[in-house]
């Protein structure tokens, strides 16, 4: 058995990890725009990246490094270093050659505008401001933000029955270009658990399906999506079941925070699909709902337009039948296997539910035992405003 408790410190909660954010002049107004994560010990690294075939230079660089351990991650915002080809990779190599002497096999991650070469001089000068003794996860979380309205971090401590313990913490960014094929996001998870790289990778690959791959803000998949899980093993403690549970807690929390912070979003909606032919078909239907622009705009208008729900499920390509489908807003069933329950009184009740910041739309397909939950938000005027002038 084990006990999982909330902890402070984000990516610095685990023993031997340090982090901070600084301003290198990439953003206006002296805002934080560069961060580092540093471990006194070399770390095993597990990773998940975007499915976008136009993946950015930092991902190219990481993959070219092969099998390695690292103790230093450099992160910049405002510039994605994407669509820059091999020249973008060479820029990374040059920048990393100026890392602090303590950095071993350093890696880089970037987020921001696509199609612009790295401002190498500013980044290199910015690294001179790094103090590797600082443990300011919150500042690092702020530095990696783009259109985020708040920083995202969390940490837990796992207490094992034998008296040993390990910690795990994370920071993340993401608010737009988020689609169920990994959100447009950066997430950095650190732990002092004594876990192998293969077990970390296995856990990360499994948990991404119901967390970062289950969210949608706008249906666009970024070029830079990155999740890195680093372990320095310093605690000497490990329990596989506890490790997976705490990793899920962290990734699930951060995934929902990204949806909650969706550009201009006012709603966080869970799409619960049950009764599908199998889990894969449930996932397809749920993600279709979370990704639908018609559904998103109905959410923004607080319009319980259940017809859009039915239409989206039918268009998703999964096995579904009008006479077997059941649709509910929270616990209010509006359509029950061919019977329309949506009268004027029901509409008023559903409209009240849709005024809430969080609620659930459930679809029982009545076909099999498959189930899946996806998460999404509404889409309104503010999203258009933000993305109409993103580059400027």
Buried (B, 14 or more C-beta within 10 A) or exposed (E): EBEBEEBEBBBBBBBBBBBBBBBBBBBEEEBBBBBBBBBEBBBBBBBBBBEBEEBBBBBBBBEEEEEEBBBBBBBBBBBBBBBBEEEBBEBBEEBBEBBBEEBBBBBBBBBBBBEBEBBEEBBBEBBEEBEBEBBBBBBBBBBBBBBBEEBBBBBBBBBBEEEBBBBBBBBBBBBBBBBBBBBBBBBBBBBBBBBEBEBBBBBBEEBBEBBBBBBBBBBBBBBBBBBBBBBBBBBEBBBEEBBBBBBBBBBBBBBBBBBBBBBBBBBBBBBBBBBBBBBEBBBBBBBBBBBBEBBBBBBBEBBBBBBBBBBBBBEBEBBBEEEBBBBBBBEBBBBEEEEEBBEEEBBEEBEBBBEEEEBBBBBBBBBBEBBBBBBBBBBBEBBEEBBEEBEE
